[in-house]
Amino acid sequence: MKAFKRGIAEAGKPSKLSVVAANRKPFTTLNATLKHDQPWTA
């Protein structure tokens, strides 16, 4: 997650946006995993 957040920040995005995106990413991954009936792999 740190690398993901750092990448957003280095792209010149606002700090708050990087925090929100980093916190949202696991939920997006989980939703896609459940939608396609795949096992969770972290």
N, C-alpha and C positions, 0 to 999 in steps of 0.2 A: 504494500500500500504506500509506503514511503516513496518508493521510486515512481509510482503512478502520480502521486501528489506533486513530487518534485518536477516531473516532466511537464505537468500542467503549468506550474509556476514559472518554469524556464521558458515556456511558450509565450509568456507575457500576460497570462490571464490573472485576474484579481485573486487575492489570497482567499477570500470567502468562497469563490467559485471552486477553487481547488479542494477546499475542505468538503464542500457539499458533494462534489463529484467523487471524491475518494470514499466518502461514507455511503454513497448510493451504489457504487460498483458491486459490492457483495450481494445486494438485494436484486440487482439486475441479473447477475449470474445465477442466483438461486431461482429466480423466476423462470429463466430459460431452461435450467436443469429440470425443474418440475414440469414444465410445459412439454418437454421432449422425453419425459420419463427416463432420465438418465441418473445414475448414482452420483452423489455429491463427491467431488474430488477437489480438495483445497490446495 
